[in-house]
Amino acid sequence: MWPFKRKLEKRDVATGYTAAILAARESYIAGVSGIAELTATVQTCVTLWESAFALADVTGTDLLDRKTMALIARSAAIRGESVLLIRDRLIPCADWDLSTRDGIPRAYRVSISEAGGSTSQTVLAGEVIHLRLGVDPVAPWTGQAPLRRSSLTASLLQEVETALRDTWQNAPMGSQIAHMPEGSASDMAAMRAALKGRRGASLVVEGVAQATAAGMNPNAGRSPDQLTPDLQRAMPAETLEAARGAICAAFGVLPALFSQAAQGPLVREAQRHLAGWVLQPMAELLAEECREKLGSDVLIDVGRPLQAFDAGGRARALSQLIEAMGRAKELGLSPDELGGALKAVNWGGGDSLA
């Protein structure tokens, strides 16, 4: 028999601890700051991107379903780029590094998140879809998020909202010093006990004799001293509004969209601006990448699902165009002559303007 006692080894293992450490490390390497991203302004802009891409019309492939499109938009808004591994479906990659030749990616080492950790694979550039926004000429293989390109404004927004949160959390808002007439010690103790813990009612109960001994020379019946800080001089509302507007502009969202006085025409113009100048160019970049990697004619339309156009103006333009065509037929104009007239106002093809 073995002369020594067998000891059982015991280990304390936290479920998912390794996965949490790996996820934190991946976020650190990816450069996700998590500062201004926690504000409602940024999350609202990100949600607009995400919802618009989820509604987009995609033709030419079944891989870009609505869930994948929403994920691509959120990743592009937060990180400035999105990498998806091409298999029987598009698999989002949590982290990646790559090798280049002539500034063009040639191979990727991607990490795919799993419930118990992550797996790593080395693949060629043709096996991944890599969407990049705000490309830096110094490093054209990486993208930059709007918050990174406007990091100073993002930091300002974070500082202002943090300061307001700390002020409302710690400052004696609504508190006051009440000057009470002198009474017995038991009466004053009972008064203090009655007011204890009532934040916003009174902070200190001070007797007239105590204030006189301190050289304050109070008068009986004077109004209480307010302890609420005067935030109006620091202009937090104006600073916060300016920071929010700048962040919205960085995401391509017109700040007037969130105005309380916004009306229907303004909302439509804001939607048109977001779809035409930000989301549709992103969709074209993604479609071009998919055409190159998937080998099919992929088209992505963001404007039609969002109704980002003036329906009344289009109807009037169509009516005038039909009327002009009928008038041209009455005058006996040839199709070439009508085409030349349309080309002169940028309504025809081949004018090098459309």
Buried (B, 14 or more C-beta within 10 A) or exposed (E): EEEEEEEEEEEEEEEEEEBEEBBEEBBEEBEBBEBBBEBEBBBBBBBBBBBBBBBBEBEBBEBBBEEBBBBBBBBBBBBBBBBBBBEEEBBBBBBBEBEEEEEEBEBBBBBBBEEEBBEEBEBEBBBBBBBBBBBEEEEEBBBBBBBBBBBEBBBBBBBBBEBBEEBEEEEBBEBBBBBBEEEEEEEBEEBEEEBEEEEEEBBBBBBBEBBEEEEEEBEEEEEBBEBEEEBEEBEBEEBBBBBBBBBBBBBBBBBBBBEEEBEEEBBBBBBBBBBBEBBBBBBEBBBEBBBEBBEEEBBBBBBEBBEBBBEEEEEEEEEEEEEBEEEBEEEEBEEEEBBEBBBEEEBBEEEEEE
